[in-house]
Amino acid sequence: MDKAARKGERYFREGRVLWVVKCGEKVFSKVLGTYPYYIEIDMKRGENRCTCPIGKDCKHVHATMKALEEGFYIESTDPSIELNPEMAVDRFFLENPKQGLEIIIKELEYMLDNDESGSEVARLFRKCFRLLKIYPSEEHFLKIKKDFNEFQRLFGDWALTEYLWEEINEAEKLLSNPS
């Protein structure tokens, strides 16, 4: 096994593969490395691409292949997935909100350390709030609130932070008064 394959297996074991979507012979994934990287694999042609500097046959591709081997993927038959594989992921999250929250929180915590603009983190918070309405979970809410405290420390002077704070309060009310 070469170095990239070993590192890819390690990335998979460490939970760095956020999601994998398989649509026919095409595979798409998102893997957390130095940055979040997006992978495309054409199984029929034996070709792959990654948005990392190496571009193909890298540890991110191998991590994706390991995820496939282990059955960690979402199956889709929608050909539009090739344009936006995250559509399938979002559908899966709506159908499996607990799993969705866990994956988004993992990405949120990663992005808190890597997103200098705060924009992607804010987007992930909004996704969490939407899933909390479907799956009200005190455990997940407490993780989100802890992460929000860090976001507030970093971006406290932003108007967006105030809006997100309002959403935190709404989620807290929802959890304390389930209908």
C-alpha positions as protocol buffer text, in pm:
chain_id: "A"
residue {
  index: 1
  type: MET
  ca { x: 0 y: 0 z: 0 }
}
residue {
  index: 2
  type: ASP
  ca { x: 144 y: 338 z: -96 }
}
residue {
  index: 3
  type: LYS
  ca { x: 173 y: 645 z: 124 }
}
residue {
  index: 4
  type: ALA
  ca { x: -142 y: 817 z: -11 }
}
residue {
  index: 5
  type: ALA
  ca { x: -350 y: 502 z: 47 }
}
residue {
  index: 6
  type: ARG
  ca { x: -223 y: 469 z: 407 }
}
residue {
  index: 7
  type: LYS
  ca { x: -298 y: 834 z: 478 }
}
residue {
  index: 8
  type: GLY
  ca { x: -639 y: 800 z: 313 }
}
residue {
  index: 9
  type: GLU
  ca { x: -730 y: 506 z: 537 }
}
residue {
  index: 10
  type: ARG
  ca { x: -617 y: 709 z: 838 }
}
residue {
  index: 11
  type: TYR
  ca { x: -830 y: 1004 z: 724 }
}
residue {
  index: 12
  type: PHE
  ca { x: -1129 y: 772 z: 699 }
}
residue {
  index: 13
  type: ARG
  ca { x: -1069 y: 625 z: 1046 }
}
residue {
  index: 14
  type: GLU
  ca { x: -1033 y: 978 z: 1189 }
}
residue {
  index: 15
  type: GLY
  ca { x: -1375 y: 1070 z: 1053 }
}
residue {
  index: 16
  type: ARG
  ca { x: -1247 y: 1326 z: 804 }
}
residue {
  index: 17
  type: VAL
  ca { x: -1476 y: 1200 z: 529 }
}
residue {
  index: 18
  type: LEU
  ca { x: -1787 y: 1410 z: 586 }
}
residue {
  index: 19
  type: TRP
  ca { x: -2001 y: 1255 z: 316 }
}
residue {
  index: 20
  type: VAL
  ca { x: -1990 y: 1042 z: 3 }
}
residue {
  index: 21
  type: VAL
  ca { x: -2256 y: 1032 z: -269 }
}
residue {
  index: 22
  type: LYS
  ca { x: -2263 y: 752 z: -525 }
}
residue {
  index: 23
  type: CYS
  ca { x: -2469 y: 803 z: -839 }
}
residue {
  index: 24
  type: GLY
  ca { x: -2427 y: 516 z: -1083 }
}
residue {
  index: 25
  type: GLU
  ca { x: -2057 y: 494 z: -1163 }
}
residue {
  index: 26
  type: LYS
  ca { x: -1981 y: 844 z: -1028 }
}
residue {
  index: 27
  type: VAL
  ca { x: -1876 y: 917 z: -671 }
}
residue {
  index: 28
  type: PHE
  ca { x: -1856 y: 1256 z: -502 }
}
residue {
  index: 29
  type: SER
  ca { x: -1729 y: 1338 z: -154 }
}
residue {
  index: 30
  type: LYS
  ca { x: -1611 y: 1603 z: 86 }
}
residue {
  index: 31
  type: VAL
  ca { x: -1303 y: 1531 z: 296 }
}
residue {
  index: 32
  type: LEU
  ca { x: -1151 y: 1752 z: 565 }
}
residue {
  index: 33
  type: GLY
  ca { x: -779 y: 1802 z: 516 }
}
residue {
  index: 34
  type: THR
  ca { x: -582 y: 2123 z: 542 }
}
residue {
  index: 35
  type: TYR
  ca { x: -899 y: 2265 z: 384 }
}
residue {
  index: 36
  type: PRO
  ca { x: -1225 y: 2096 z: 289 }
}
residue {
  index: 37
  type: TYR
  ca { x: -1162 y: 1916 z: -38 }
}
residue {
  index: 38
  type: TYR
  ca { x: -1412 y: 1789 z: -294 }
}
residue {
  index: 39
  type: ILE
  ca { x: -1352 y: 1462 z: -472 }
}
residue {
  index: 40
  type: GLU
  ca { x: -1501 y: 1319 z: -792 }
}
residue {
  index: 41
  type: ILE
  ca { x: -1439 y: 962 z: -899 }
}
residue {
  index: 42
  type: ASP
  ca { x: -1553 y: 802 z: -1224 }
}
residue {
  index: 43
  type: MET
  ca { x: -1549 y: 431 z: -1140 }
}
residue {
  index: 44
  type: LYS
  ca { x: -1618 y: 324 z: -1499 }
}
residue {
  index: 45
  type: ARG
  ca { x: -1320 y: 515 z: -1641 }
}
residue {
  index: 46
  type: GLY
  ca { x: -1094 y: 468 z: -1337 }
}
residue {
  index: 47
  type: GLU
  ca { x: -1041 y: 844 z: -1313 }
}
residue {
  index: 48
  type: ASN
  ca { x: -1050 y: 1073 z: -1012 }
}
residue {
  index: 49
  type: ARG
  ca { x: -1010 y: 1439 z: -929 }
}
residue {
  index: 50
  type: CYS
  ca { x: -962 y: 1627 z: -604 }
}
residue {
  index: 51
  type: THR
  ca { x: -958 y: 1998 z: -534 }
}
residue {
  index: 52
  type: CYS
  ca { x: -640 y: 1961 z: -328 }
}
residue {
  index: 53
  type: PRO
  ca { x: -306 y: 2078 z: -476 }
}
residue {
  index: 54
  type: ILE
  ca { x: -216 y: 1723 z: -584 }
}
residue {
  index: 55
  type: GLY
  ca { x: -535 y: 1701 z: -789 }
}
residue {
  index: 56
  type: LYS
  ca { x: -582 y: 1322 z: -811 }
}
residue {
  index: 57
  type: ASP
  ca { x: -478 y: 986 z: -664 }
}
residue {
  index: 58
  type: CYS
  ca { x: -429 y: 1165 z: -330 }
}
residue {
  index: 59
  type: LYS
  ca { x: -510 y: 1072 z: 30 }
}
residue {
  index: 60
  type: HIS
  ca { x: -851 y: 1240 z: -5 }
}
residue {
  index: 61
  type: VAL
  ca { x: -942 y: 1012 z: -297 }
}
residue {
  index: 62
  type: HIS
  ca { x: -818 y: 709 z: -100 }
}
residue {
  index: 63
  type: ALA
  ca { x: -1021 y: 817 z: 204 }
}
residue {
  index: 64
  type: THR
  ca { x: -1328 y: 834 z: -21 }
}
residue {
  index: 65
  type: MET
  ca { x: -1255 y: 488 z: -163 }
}
residue {
  index: 66
  type: LYS
  ca { x: -1222 y: 348 z: 189 }
}
residue {
  index: 67
  type: ALA
  ca { x: -1557 y: 507 z: 279 }
}
residue {
  index: 68
  type: LEU
  ca { x: -1713 y: 334 z: -23 }
}
residue {
  index: 69
  type: GLU
  ca { x: -1559 y: 1 z: 79 }
}
residue {
  index: 70
  type: GLU
  ca { x: -1703 y: 41 z: 428 }
}
residue {
  index: 71
  type: GLY
  ca { x: -2050 y: 128 z: 297 }
}
residue {
  index: 72
  type: PHE
  ca { x: -2031 y: 489 z: 416 }
}
residue {
  index: 73
  type: TYR
  ca { x: -2214 y: 658 z: 132 }
}
residue {
  index: 74
  type: ILE
  ca { x: -2548 y: 788 z: 12 }
}
residue {
  index: 75
  type: GLU
  ca { x: -2689 y: 630 z: -303 }
}
residue {
  index: 76
  type: SER
  ca { x: -2865 y: 855 z: -555 }
}
residue {
  index: 77
  type: THR
  ca { x: -3015 y: 800 z: -897 }
}
residue {
  index: 78
  type: ASP
  ca { x: -3069 y: 1170 z: -970 }
}
residue {
  index: 79
  type: PRO
  ca { x: -2836 y: 1274 z: -1256 }
}
residue {
  index: 80
  type: SER
  ca { x: -2847 y: 1639 z: -1141 }
}
residue {
  index: 81
  type: ILE
  ca { x: -2633 y: 1528 z: -847 }
}
residue {
  index: 82
  type: GLU
  ca { x: -2333 y: 1564 z: -1078 }
}
residue {
  index: 83
  type: LEU
  ca { x: -2386 y: 1941 z: -1069 }
}
residue {
  index: 84
  type: ASN
  ca { x: -2441 y: 1960 z: -694 }
}
residue {
  index: 85
  type: PRO
  ca { x: -2385 y: 1642 z: -492 }
}
residue {
  index: 86
  type: GLU
  ca { x: -2467 y: 1828 z: -171 }
}
residue {
  index: 87
  type: MET
  ca { x: -2832 y: 1821 z: -280 }
}
residue {
  index: 88
  type: ALA
  ca { x: -2833 y: 1448 z: -207 }
}
residue {
  index: 89
  type: VAL
  ca { x: -2655 y: 1509 z: 122 }
}
residue {
  index: 90
  type: ASP
  ca { x: -2910 y: 1772 z: 226 }
}
residue {
  index: 91
  type: ARG
  ca { x: -3198 y: 1537 z: 137 }
}
residue {
  index: 92
  type: PHE
  ca { x: -3034 y: 1269 z: 347 }
}
residue {
  index: 93
  type: PHE
  ca { x: -2999 y: 1516 z: 638 }
}
residue {
  index: 94
  type: LEU
  ca { x: -3370 y: 1602 z: 617 }
}
residue {
  index: 95
  type: GLU
  ca { x: -3457 y: 1232 z: 632 }
}
residue {
  index: 96
  type: ASN
  ca { x: -3194 y: 1159 z: 901 }
}
residue {
  index: 97
  type: PRO
  ca { x: -3168 y: 1483 z: 1103 }
}
residue {
  index: 98
  type: LYS
  ca { x: -2975 y: 1329 z: 1394 }
}
residue {
  index: 99
  type: GLN
  ca { x: -2700 y: 1208 z: 1161 }
}
residue {
  index: 100
  type: GLY
  ca { x: -2718 y: 1536 z: 972 }
}
residue {
  index: 101
  type: LEU
  ca { x: -2664 y: 1735 z: 1291 }
}
residue {
  index: 102
  type: GLU
  ca { x: -2366 y: 1519 z: 1386 }
}
residue {
  index: 103
  type: ILE
  ca { x: -2200 y: 1567 z: 1047 }
}
residue {
  index: 104
  type: ILE
  ca { x: -2272 y: 1939 z: 1027 }
}
residue {
  index: 105
  type: ILE
  ca { x: -2147 y: 1995 z: 1383 }
}
residue {
  index: 106
  type: LYS
  ca { x: -1824 y: 1813 z: 1293 }
}
residue {
  index: 107
  type: GLU
  ca { x: -1780 y: 2038 z: 989 }
}
residue {
  index: 108
  type: LEU
  ca { x: -1880 y: 2345 z: 1190 }
}
residue {
  index: 109
  type: GLU
  ca { x: -1611 y: 2277 z: 1451 }
}
residue {
  index: 110
  type: TYR
  ca { x: -1354 y: 2224 z: 1177 }
}
residue {
  index: 111
  type: MET
  ca { x: -1455 y: 2544 z: 1000 }
}
residue {
  index: 112
  type: LEU
  ca { x: -1441 y: 2747 z: 1324 }
}
residue {
  index: 113
  type: ASP
  ca { x: -1065 y: 2686 z: 1311 }
}
residue {
  index: 114
  type: ASN
  ca { x: -1029 y: 2737 z: 935 }
}
residue {
  index: 115
  type: ASP
  ca { x: -1283 y: 2988 z: 804 }
}
residue {
  index: 116
  type: GLU
  ca { x: -1133 y: 3334 z: 845 }
}
residue {
  index: 117
  type: SER
  ca { x: -1441 y: 3504 z: 700 }
}
residue {
  index: 118
  type: GLY
  ca { x: -1694 y: 3330 z: 926 }
}
residue {
  index: 119
  type: SER
  ca { x: -1928 y: 3303 z: 629 }
}
residue {
  index: 120
  type: GLU
  ca { x: -1920 y: 2924 z: 595 }
}
residue {
  index: 121
  type: VAL
  ca { x: -1951 y: 2881 z: 973 }
}
residue {
  index: 122
  type: ALA
  ca { x: -2259 y: 3105 z: 974 }
}
residue {
  index: 123
  type: ARG
  ca { x: -2411 y: 2898 z: 691 }
}
residue {
  index: 124
  type: LEU
  ca { x: -2350 y: 2579 z: 889 }
}
residue {
  index: 125
  type: PHE
  ca { x: -2510 y: 2728 z: 1202 }
}
residue {
  index: 126
  type: ARG
  ca { x: -2819 y: 2809 z: 994 }
}
residue {
  index: 127
  type: LYS
  ca { x: -2835 y: 2447 z: 872 }
}
residue {
  index: 128
  type: CYS
  ca { x: -2807 y: 2325 z: 1232 }
}
residue {
  index: 129
  type: PHE
  ca { x: -3094 y: 2549 z: 1342 }
}
residue {
  index: 130
  type: ARG
  ca { x: -3314 y: 2415 z: 1062 }
}
residue {
  index: 131
  type: LEU
  ca { x: -3237 y: 2055 z: 1158 }
}
residue {
  index: 132
  type: LEU
  ca { x: -3300 y: 2128 z: 1526 }
}
residue {
  index: 133
  type: LYS
  ca { x: -3656 y: 2224 z: 1431 }
}
residue {
  index: 134
  type: ILE
  ca { x: -3700 y: 1875 z: 1282 }
}
residue {
  index: 135
  type: TYR
  ca { x: -3501 y: 1691 z: 1547 }
}
residue {
  index: 136
  type: PRO
  ca { x: -3498 y: 1889 z: 1874 }
}
residue {
  index: 137
  type: SER
  ca { x: -3195 y: 1753 z: 2060 }
}
residue {
  index: 138
  type: GLU
  ca { x: -3063 y: 1904 z: 2381 }
}
residue {
  index: 139
  type: GLU
  ca { x: -2731 y: 1723 z: 2334 }
}
residue {
  index: 140
  type: HIS
  ca { x: -2675 y: 1865 z: 1986 }
}
residue {
  index: 141
  type: PHE
  ca { x: -2802 y: 2207 z: 2088 }
}
residue {
  index: 142
  type: LEU
  ca { x: -2546 y: 2228 z: 2370 }
}
residue {
  index: 143
  type: LYS
  ca { x: -2263 y: 2152 z: 2124 }
}
residue {
  index: 144
  type: ILE
  ca { x: -2396 y: 2414 z: 1883 }
}
residue {
  index: 145
  type: LYS
  ca { x: -2425 y: 2671 z: 2161 }
}
residue {
  index: 146
  type: LYS
  ca { x: -2067 y: 2601 z: 2273 }
}
residue {
  index: 147
  type: ASP
  ca { x: -1949 y: 2645 z: 1914 }
}
residue {
  index: 148
  type: PHE
  ca { x: -2154 y: 2963 z: 1885 }
}
residue {
  index: 149
  type: ASN
  ca { x: -1977 y: 3106 z: 2191 }
}
residue {
  index: 150
  type: GLU
  ca { x: -1648 y: 3061 z: 2003 }
}
residue {
  index: 151
  type: PHE
  ca { x: -1797 y: 3217 z: 1690 }
}
residue {
  index: 152
  type: GLN
  ca { x: -1921 y: 3509 z: 1899 }
}
residue {
  index: 153
  type: ARG
  ca { x: -1573 y: 3555 z: 2044 }
}
residue {
  index: 154
  type: LEU
  ca { x: -1425 y: 3571 z: 1694 }
}
residue {
  index: 155
  type: PHE
  ca { x: -1701 y: 3765 z: 1515 }
}
residue {
  index: 156
  type: GLY
  ca { x: -1885 y: 3937 z: 1799 }
}
residue {
  index: 157
  type: ASP
  ca { x: -1898 y: 4276 z: 1628 }
}
residue {
  index: 158
  type: TRP
  ca { x: -2083 y: 4145 z: 1321 }
}
residue {
  index: 159
  type: ALA
  ca { x: -2453 y: 4214 z: 1271 }
}
residue {
  index: 160
  type: LEU
  ca { x: -2478 y: 3853 z: 1151 }
}
residue {
  index: 161
  type: THR
  ca { x: -2368 y: 3735 z: 1496 }
}
residue {
  index: 162
  type: GLU
  ca { x: -2667 y: 3914 z: 1645 }
}
residue {
  index: 163
  type: TYR
  ca { x: -2902 y: 3740 z: 1401 }
}
residue {
  index: 164
  type: LEU
  ca { x: -2750 y: 3403 z: 1479 }
}
residue {
  index: 165
  type: TRP
  ca { x: -2787 y: 3478 z: 1852 }
}
residue {
  index: 166
  type: GLU
  ca { x: -3160 y: 3529 z: 1792 }
}
residue {
  index: 167
  type: GLU
  ca { x: -3173 y: 3188 z: 1624 }
}
residue {
  index: 168
  type: ILE
  ca { x: -2989 y: 3031 z: 1920 }
}
residue {
  index: 169
  type: ASN
  ca { x: -3255 y: 3179 z: 2149 }
}
residue {
  index: 170
  type: GLU
  ca { x: -3535 y: 3049 z: 1926 }
}
residue {
  index: 171
  type: ALA
  ca { x: -3382 y: 2699 z: 1929 }
}
residue {
  index: 172
  type: GLU
  ca { x: -3347 y: 2713 z: 2307 }
}
residue {
  index: 173
  type: LYS
  ca { x: -3717 y: 2809 z: 2341 }
}
residue {
  index: 174
  type: LEU
  ca { x: -3813 y: 2525 z: 2107 }
}
residue {
  index: 175
  type: LEU
  ca { x: -3621 y: 2277 z: 2321 }
}
residue {
  index: 176
  type: SER
  ca { x: -3768 y: 2404 z: 2648 }
}
residue {
  index: 177
  type: ASN
  ca { x: -4128 y: 2407 z: 2511 }
}
residue {
  index: 178
  type: PRO
  ca { x: -4165 y: 2110 z: 2275 }
}
residue {
  index: 179
  type: SER
  ca { x: -4514 y: 2100 z: 2123 }
}
